[in-house]
Amino acid sequence: MKKPYFKRSENDPDPLSGTVTSKVRFQEVDSLGIAWHGHFTSYFEDARVTMGEAYNIGYMDFYNNGILAPIKTLHIDYLHPLKFQEEITIEGRLHYTEAARINNEFIIRNSQGKTAATGFTVQMLLDQDYQLFMIQPEFYKNFCERWKAGTL
């Protein structure tokens, strides 16, 4: 079994998740007829947006609360190619942390359910003057408290 991207503490709540389906479009394939590796970040983004909408923690929710959430780290493990017009599912999992950051994990599966890629992103949290939050800002702290309490 592969090593988990994010360590969990005993008292952490289960990850939150969201799944979106898509098809590999012509503009996303390379001359070999497979999805070009650079498009996998866009697939991750589709799942991240889905989770943000489901839990009211999308980019604009953060922005409207004075928080910017740029990507700090991006990692992708490519396991199996995706082909033109293949239906795919992208699952996003938000992992709990008490740090001032957002930990997202992603799993992309092909039409047969085979894992094509996994990966993760870490987003840092900045105020609108681009200063790094050292502790969770109130909006995200309240969200994490509701998550941990099981009231989302």
Sequence and secondary structure as in RCSB ss.txt:
>XXXX:A:sequence
MKKPYFKRSENDPDPLSGTVTSKVRFQEVDSLGIAWHGHFTSYFEDARVTMGEAYNIGYMDFYNNGILAPIKTLH
IDYLHPLKFQEEITIEGRLHYTEAARINNEFIIRNSQGKTAATGFTVQMLLDQDYQLFMIQPEFYKNFCERWKAG
TL
>XXXX:A:secstr
    SS   TT    EEEEEEEE  GGGB TTSBB GGGHHHHHHHHHHHHHHHHT SHHHHHHTT B  EEEEE
EEE S  BTT EEEEEEEEE  SSSEEEEEEEEE TTS EEEEEEEEEE B TTS B SS  HHHHHHHHHHHHT
  
